[in-house]
Amino acid sequence: MKILHNEPLSKYTTIRIGGTAENLYFPQTTEELIEITQQFGLEYIIGGGSNLLINDEKVFPNVICLTEFNKTIKKDENDVYTIGSGVRLQTLIQAINSDGFGGIEYLYSVPGLVGGAIVMNAGRGRNYGKTISDYVISVQVLKDNKVVSIEKEKCEFKHRSSIFKNSDYIVLSVELKFPVQDRSESKKLRKERIQLCKDHQDNSCPNFGSVFKDSSGAIMKFVKKIGLKRGKVRFSKKTMNWILKDRDGTFRDAVKAINAVKKMHRLIGKKAECEVIIWE
């Protein structure tokens, strides 16, 4: 198992903001993961690093990074896939498309891991009603240092949420069953997703992706129009609900920008609920 010391966590988040890990662990097996969690618990865990804002003024004693953990992709005789939580979403989509299955090509642009996608119930957007949980059969997790399988019905999947978010579960793998899909159709859908991102997503600077999972459309349109800014962090004028970090942007800048939008919502009796997980 690889262990890095005094490692900048900004290297492991898509927004490129983060403090320092005194010890950053990269477990590859469940046994190694259990060994770490028995010693230090599981307060701080990094997956693909999207939707994560880490305090850049803080030193975190022990952090687990899952980028090297369980990259298994297996398909049984019933076409049920068992996918390790460390598999990148693009890798998963390419694998099932090659086998003649599909359904989650809208996630092809997401720079995350399967485990994180399950925790956040990644999807295309509330208006489309499509999420990765549509295809989940069960999720294997680490709970109290024991490996447990949880059926889909007990996972409490909701819009951008699940029982695994902000909890003491670690997703190890997931069982999924996808619909049959022609390979040419899969290729077309992947290309369309890439083009859509080029046309509509602002990746000119480091970012989270979407900031809020629930918010007022009218307020977010206003925030986009003015490009609301705090310090060196600003909301995109191209992509609604999208924060960008300029070169010297900080954790405090990002929190101030997020809180400013929350305050706008409170003033009109609305609620803005973050999709981003914040390590204070």
Number of C-alpha atoms within 10 A of each C-alpha: 11 9 14 13 13 14 18 18 23 18 13 19 21 20 27 26 24 23 21 22 21 17 17 24 22 21 22 18 15 17 10 14 22 20 14 19 16 11 9 14 16 18 14 15 14 18 24 24 25 23 23 24 26 23 21 19 13 13 17 20 14 21 25 23 21 26 21 17 22 19 22 14 16 13 15 8 6 7 16 16 21 20 24 23 30 25 23 23 24 19 15 23 21 18 15 24 24 16 15 17 21 24 21 25 23 21 21 20 15 17 15 23 24 28 29 25 23 27 22 25 24 23 21 14 13 12 6 8 10 17 25 21 22 17 16 20 17 19 24 21 23 19 15 14 19 10 16 15 17 14 15 17 10 11 18 14 20 13 18 21 19 18 17 21 16 12 12 16 19 23 23 25 25 23 20 19 19 19 12 14 16 14 16 12 14 22 16 11 18 22 14 14 17 16 13 13 15 11 11 11 17 19 17 10 15 19 27 23 24 17 22 20 16 15 18 15 11 9 18 20 15 13 22 20 15 12 19 19 20 18 15 17 28 24 27 25 19 15 19 22 22 23 29 24 25 17 11 10 19 24 24 16 18 25 16 16 20 23 13 16 21 19 14 17 17 12 9 10 8 15 16 21 12 17 19 18 14 13 16 11
